[in-house]
Structure formats: structure tokens, C-alpha cells
Amino acid sequence: MTNDPIDDVSIGGDVIRLGQFLKFSGLLDSGGDAKEVIIDGYVDVNGEEERRRGRQLHDGDLVTFEGRTVRVRP
């Protein structure tokens, strides 16, 4: 986790997959990049390493990549 502020990102619904969220939130530019960083273990969800790009994220989940944390909001 980081001490930097946490940004809220509205997904416009109840659920989004991790790979989609990384691109949607602006943490990454492409789905291909998202696949690589997730498989390589560089992404945390709620403080734990997550290697499944299909992981479903819900309201309040925290996603961290390269020191930036964003919170999922509907």
C-alpha cells in the first residue's frame, strides 16, 4: 500500500474485471500491458497480489499498481 491519496474511479455498474479496470482507470494504456503486469504479479487488490486478470472487482475494492492506488466505485 501507499501513503499517497486514493483516487475513486466510477465504473458505471456493479462489477468490472481487473484487466479492464486497469485500462479504464488509466493505470495502464492497453489490455495487453494489463495482462502482462497481472501475470507477473505487479498488481495488488485489497493489499494482496492478484494474478487473475478476470478477477471481479466490486465497490470499495482497492487496486494498486506502481505505487498508485485507486478505489472501485459504481
C-alpha positions in Angstrom: 0.0 0.0 0.0 1.0 3.6 -0.3 0.5 6.8 1.7 -0.5 8.7 -1.5 -4.1 9.8 -1.8 -6.5 7.2 -3.2 -8.5 8.1 -6.3 -12.0 6.9 -6.8 -12.9 5.6 -10.2 -16.6 5.1 -11.1 -17.1 2.0 -13.3 -20.7 2.8 -14.1 -22.0 -0.5 -12.8 -21.6 -3.1 -10.1 -18.7 -5.3 -11.4 -15.6 -4.9 -13.6 -12.8 -7.3 -14.3 -9.3 -6.4 -13.1 -7.7 -6.3 -16.6 -10.5 -4.0 -17.8 -10.2 -1.8 -14.7 -6.5 -1.2 -15.1 -7.1 0.2 -18.6 -10.3 2.0 -17.7 -8.8 3.7 -14.6 -5.8 4.9 -16.6 -3.3 2.9 -14.6 -2.3 1.3 -17.9 -2.7 2.2 -21.6 -3.6 -1.2 -23.1 -5.2 -4.6 -22.3 -2.0 -6.3 -23.4 0.0 -4.4 -20.8 -2.6 -5.2 -18.2 -2.3 -8.9 -18.9 1.5 -8.9 -18.5 1.7 -6.9 -15.3 -1.1 -9.0 -13.7 0.5 -12.3 -14.7 3.9 -11.1 -13.5 2.4 -10.2 -10.0 2.8 -6.4 -10.1 -0.9 -5.7 -9.2 -2.4 -5.8 -5.7 -6.1 -6.0 -4.9 -7.0 -5.0 -1.4 -3.4 -5.3 -0.3 -2.8 -8.8 -1.8 -1.0 -9.8 -5.0 -3.5 -10.7 -7.7 -2.5 -12.7 -10.8 -6.0 -13.3 -12.3 -6.9 -10.6 -14.8 -10.5 -11.9 -14.8 -10.8 -11.2 -11.0 -14.1 -9.4 -10.5 -13.9 -6.1 -8.7 -16.7 -4.6 -6.6 -17.5 -1.3 -4.9 -14.7 -0.4 -2.5 -12.0 -2.7 -3.8 -8.6 -1.1 -3.9 -6.3 -1.7 -6.8 -2.6 -0.8 -6.6 0.0 -0.7 -9.4 3.4 1.1 -9.3 2.6 2.9 -6.1 -0.8 4.3 -7.2 -3.9 3.1 -5.6 -7.4 3.5 -7.0 -10.8 2.6 -5.4 -13.6 1.0 -7.4 -16.9 2.9 -7.2 -20.2 2.1 -9.0 
